[in-house]
């Protein structure tokens, strides 16, 4: 199987997570709610979005890094423009949890939302090199309006109805 582009250290250090990404991310293409939100906020065409969500050895490359947030897209440096990063600690925790135990908590949802959130930032950047403006969203979990929210979080609200964090675990 060709890999969307999982960094080799990702595959070596987090084999269970890498396998999960390879299996679960392509399924997004057949979920209209998530796929349509991905297209909208990433500004990719439907064919480019389909390609980005396929394991075809094309960008973006998924990697892990030490950071405070759950994920990041770092286009400032050219060598990172086709990479999205997941929090190394989050990767480590996900990788070691037994899948049967994991189903009782929203680990899969948090990882899927986080990875797609960062891929939205990647798509937004590669589509035209211009970041979309921040917006205003209603967070259904907190029951409050949030101002000046980036497109990744706007995507999460539209695709998953909420912004999911560790407080759900």
C-alpha positions in Angstrom: 0.0 0.0 0.0 1.3 3.5 -0.9 1.4 5.8 2.0 -0.1 9.3 1.9 3.2 10.3 3.3 3.7 9.3 6.8 7.2 10.4 7.8 9.4 7.4 8.3 10.0 8.3 12.0 6.3 8.4 12.4 5.9 4.8 11.0 8.8 3.6 13.1 7.9 5.2 16.4 4.1 5.0 16.2 3.2 1.9 14.2 -0.3 1.6 15.6 -1.1 5.2 15.0 0.4 5.1 11.5 -1.8 2.1 10.7 -4.9 3.8 12.1 -4.2 7.0 10.0 -3.7 4.8 6.9 -7.0 3.1 7.5 -9.2 5.9 8.9 -8.2 9.1 7.0 -9.2 7.9 3.5 -12.7 7.1 4.9 -13.3 10.9 5.2 -13.8 11.0 1.5 -17.0 9.1 1.8 -18.4 11.2 4.7 -20.1 14.2 3.0 -20.3 16.3 6.3 -16.5 16.0 6.9 -15.4 16.0 3.3 -17.5 19.1 2.3 -16.2 21.0 5.3 -12.6 20.0 4.4 -13.1 21.3 0.8 -14.7 24.5 2.0 -12.1 25.5 4.6 -9.0 24.1 2.9 -10.0 25.9 -0.4 -8.8 22.8 -2.3 -10.8 21.6 -5.3 -12.7 18.4 -4.7 -10.1 16.4 -6.7 -7.2 18.0 -4.8 -9.0 17.3 -1.5 -9.6 13.7 -2.6 -5.9 13.3 -3.4 -4.8 14.9 -0.1 -7.0 12.4 1.8 -5.6 9.4 -0.2 -2.5 7.4 0.6 -0.7 8.1 -2.6 2.8 9.2 -1.6 1.9 12.8 -2.2 1.8 15.7 0.3 1.1 16.4 2.9 3.5 14.4 5.0 2.3 13.6 8.5 5.0 13.8 11.2 5.2 14.2 15.0 6.9 17.0 16.9 7.2 18.3 20.4 4.7 21.1 20.9 2.1 22.4 23.3 -0.8 22.3 20.9 -2.3 19.0 19.5 -1.0 19.7 16.0 0.6 22.4 13.8 1.2 23.4 10.3 4.4 25.4 9.9 4.7 27.0 6.4 7.3 29.6 7.5 10.1 27.4 6.4 10.0 25.9 2.9 11.0 22.4 4.1 7.8 22.3 6.3 5.3 23.6 3.7 4.1 20.1 2.8 4.1 18.7 6.4 1.6 18.7 9.1 2.6 17.8 12.6 0.9 16.0 15.4 1.9 16.4 19.1 4.4 13.7 19.9 3.0 13.1 23.3 -0.5 12.6 21.9 0.9 10.2 19.3 2.7 8.2 22.0 -0.5 8.0 24.1 -2.6 7.0 21.2 -0.1 4.4 20.0 0.1 2.5 23.3 -3.7 2.3 24.0 -5.3 -1.0 23.2 -7.9 -0.4 20.4 -10.6 -2.1 22.5 -10.0 0.2 25.4 -9.7 3.2 23.1 -13.3 2.8 21.8 -14.7 3.8 25.2 -13.2 7.3 24.9 -13.1 9.7 21.9 -9.4 9.2 21.1 -10.2 8.4 17.4 -12.4 11.5 17.1 -9.8 13.8 18.7 -7.0 12.4 16.5 -9.1 12.6 13.3 -10.3 16.2 14.1 -6.7 17.3 14.9 -5.1 15.8 11.9 -7.7 17.1 9.5 -7.6 20.5 11.2 -3.9 20.8 10.4 -4.5 19.4 6.9 -7.1 22.3 6.4 -4.3 24.8 7.3 -2.0 23.0 4.8 -4.6 23.1 2.0 -5.5 26.7 2.8 -1.8 27.6 2.3 -1.1 25.6 -0.8 -4.3 26.5 -2.5 -3.3 30.2 -2.9 -0.6 31.1 -0.4 -3.0 33.3 1.5 -4.5 32.4 4.9 -8.3 32.7 5.1 -9.5 35.3 7.6 -10.4 34.2 11.1 -14.1 33.9 11.9 -16.7 33.7 14.6 -18.1 30.3 15.7 -20.4 29.0 18.3 -18.8 26.3 20.4 -21.6 23.9 21.3 -19.7 22.2 24.1 -18.9 25.4 25.9 -22.2 27.0 24.9 -20.4 30.3 23.9 -19.5 32.3 20.9 -15.8 32.4 20.1 -14.3 35.3 18.1 -11.2 35.4 15.9 -11.1 31.7 15.3 -8.8 30.2 12.7 -10.1 28.1 9.7 -9.0 24.8 11.4 -11.4 25.3 14.3 -14.1 26.6 11.9 -13.7 23.3 10.0 -13.9 21.3 13.3 -17.2 22.9 14.2 -18.7 22.3 10.8 -17.4 18.8 10.4 -17.6 17.4 14.0 -20.0 19.9 15.7 -17.5 20.8 18.3 -13.8 21.3 19.1 -12.7 18.2 20.9 -9.9 18.3 23.5 -8.4 16.2 26.3 -11.2 17.2 28.6 -13.3 14.6 26.8 -10.9 11.7 27.7 
